[in-house]
């Protein structure tokens, strides 16, 4: 990646339709980072915005690594709600979300962003399941569209165990289908130890979220775990960074923090950056 060092620190942010791109990029640079993933919520209209974002990145010598999509109607209240609403698994929203995905891939390409990413939802464990097959076909189409632009599609981890995700990658058979590994998501969804999951998926991990969290409350079936500031949850950030080095990962480490006020987000990001600097 241009001008970026191995294990360069970055952040993920959510693009605002109400603020100029240059202002948003300058706010990120004020944290002391030179790269970021660009989160795009369902209400963000990318129409005629690509030139503005491209110019802002060039003006500030800033690298946008990924467009990460969320979709209208998604709800992360608890695991059953995630199953019903998130990603490509809900059949009722597949056509709409595929069209939105293609539009965001085209936006990313126009800005000069080489990766699209999202949660595709809870992948069924049964490889003959009709939803498994339908989502697999949809992901193939998206990968093929990304390939036209020389882009990759990174799947967010956590909503299924690592072996299920690995099988999905193999079955889909697209070389530009890779993994954005989030260790906290494995914990938040209760799907497995993140370090063990990294070993399973290591050949396909192409981007990273540095995020922390605690396991779900076992007394509340279907509940999600709770996200925590980096270093204060169950991931074990020192062993996470050590595992990244062990598997030969050298792309940016992108810090994610959600569910806070803007002021708290900035404070948590700055603390996370200092923690990771001490480990990287």
N, C-alpha and C positions, 0 to 999 in steps of 0.2 A: 504494500500500500504506500502511496506517495508520501515521503517525508516522515512516516511513522516508524517508531522503533518497535522491536519485539516486545510484546506484553505492554504496549502503550495503554495508559489509562484513559477511558472515556466514560460517557454517561448516556443514558437513554432519557429523552425528554419527549413531551407531547406537544406537537406543533399547534400553534394557536392561529385561528383565522382572524383574530382581532389585532395581532401585533405584526409589524413588519418583520420579514425574515431576518434582516440585518440586525435588528434589535434582539431577536431571540438568539442568534449566533453570538453576538457580543456578550450576552448574559451567560452563555455557556463558557465562553473563553475566560470570563471573570472567575470561574471556578479553577482555572489553571489547566484545562484540558484542551486538546487540539482535535478531538474527534468525538463523534456521537452517533448513536442510532436515533432515527427520527420516528417517533410514534405518531401514527395518524389515526385518530378516532373516527367513528362513523359519520360524525357531523362536519368533518373537515372537507371543504371543497377544493380539490387540487386544480380545478380548471383555471388555466392561464396563470398559475403560480410558479411553474417550473423555472422560468427565466429569472424571476426574483430570487428564488432560493439558490440557483446556480451562481448568480452574481454575488450574493451575500457570502457564499462559501469562498469564492475567488477573492473577494475583497479582504476577507479576514484570514485567508490561508487556512481554512478549516475543512476537515474531511467528514462528510456524512457517509457512514458506513453502510447503513441499512434503512429501508423503510419497513417499519413494523406496524402491522395493521390490527386494529380492533374494528368490530362491526356493530352497526346498529342492532339493538335487541339482545346483545350479549349481557349476561348477568352472572356475577361470581359470588352470589350469596352463600351457596353451599354446593356440595358435589352434585346432588340431583339436579339443581338448577343449571349448573355448568353443563351437565350432560344434555339437558333439553335445549340450551340456548347458544352454546359457544362453538364457533368454528364452522366446519363443513359437515359435521355429523347431522345436525337438524335438517331433514329433507326439505322442509317448507321454505327455507331461506337459501338453498344451494344456488339456484340460478342467479338470484340477486347478488349473492356474495361472490360468485365467480366473476360476474361482470365488474363488480367493484374491485376485485383483486386485479383483473386485467388492466383496469384504468390506473390503479396505483402502481403497477409494474411499469406502465408507459410513463407515468409521472416520474418515477424513480430514474428511469433511463434518461429522460429529458434533463434531469438535474445532474446526472452523472453518478448516481448511486448504484452500486453493483449488485445489491442483494435485496430481496423481498423476504419478509418473515411474518409468521403469524402462528397462533394456536389453531390447529385444524380440528380440535375437539377430542373427545375420548375415543381413541381408536379401539374398535372391538377386538377381543382376543381371538375370536373365531375368524380365520382367514377366508371362510366361505360365507360369512355374514354379508347380507346384501348391502348394508351400510358401508362395510369395509370395502367392498368391491366398487361401490359408487364413488366413495371418497377417493379411493385409489385412482380411479379413472379421471376424476376432477383434478387431482394433484398432478397427474401426468400431463394434462392439458396445460396447466399453469406452468409446469416446468418447461414444456415445449415452447410456450410463449416467452418465458424468461430467456430461454436459449437463443431465441431470435435476436435478443438484445445483448447477448453475452453475459447474462445475469444468472445468479443462483437463487434457489428457494431454500430458506432455512426454516426447519420446523422447530417450534418452541417445545421444550421438554416438560415432563412432569405429570401429564394427565393420564399416562399409561406407563407401566413398567418398562425398563430399558430393553428387555428382550422383545417385547411386543413392538416397540418402536423400531428396533433393529430389523425385525421381520418385515415390517411395513416398508422400510427403505429398500430391502433386498427385493421384495415383491414388486415394488414400483419400478425399479430398474432405470432410474434416471441419474446420470452422473452429476447433474447440477442440483440434485436434491440432497441437502446436508442438514446438519444439526446446529441450532443455537441452544447451547446447553445452559440451563438455569438450575443450579444445585438446590436452591431453596424450594423450587416448585416440586421437586421430588419429595421433599419433606412436607410441604403444605398439603399435598394431595395424598400423602401417606403411601407413595408408590415404591419406595425403596431408598436405600442408602445412596446418597449422590456420588460418593467416591467409587463405590462398586459399579454404579451405573456408568460412570465415565470410562471405566475399564471396558465395559461392553461396547460402548459407542465410540471409543476413541478414534477409530479410523474415519469417522464421519463428522467429528466436532470441528466446525469451521468458525464459530463465533461463540461468545460467552457472555452470560449475565452474572455479575457478582452481586448476589442477593442473599439475604439471610432470613431465617424463620424458624418457628417451632412447630412440632408435630401436632396433628389434630388431637382434640380431647377425646380419648377413647370412650368416655361415658356419653358422648353425643355422636351417635352414628350419622354419617353423612356430612359432618362438619369439616370445614377446612382448617388448617393450621393458621397461625398468625405470623405475618411478616414482621421482622425486627430490623433495627439498624444493623448495618454490617458489623459483624464481630460479636453480636450479643444474642445470636440464635444458635440453632443446633447444627448448622452446617460444619462449623470448624474451619474458619477461613484459612488459617495457616496450612492445614492439611489439604485444603482445596487448591491453594496456590502451588503447594508442593506437587500435587498430582498433575496440575497443568504442565509444570516443568517436566515431570516424569514422562508424560505422553508426547512431549515435543511440541506442545501448543505454543505458537509465537504470535498470533494475531492479537488485536486489542482486547483488553479486559474492560467490559462495559458495565458500569455500576448502575443498578436499578433500585429505585426506592419509590413505593407507591403508598397512597392512602394518608398523606400528610398535608399540612398547609404549605404554601410556597416557602415561608420562612423556615419551617422545619426541614423541608426538602433540601434547601441550601445548606443548612447546618449539618444534616446527615450526610450529604454528598461530600462536604469538605472533610468530615471526620473519616468517611470511607476512603477518600483519596489518600489521606495521611496514613491510614492503616495499611492500605495496599502498597504504598510506596515503601513502607518498612519491610514488606514481605517480598516484593518483586525485585 
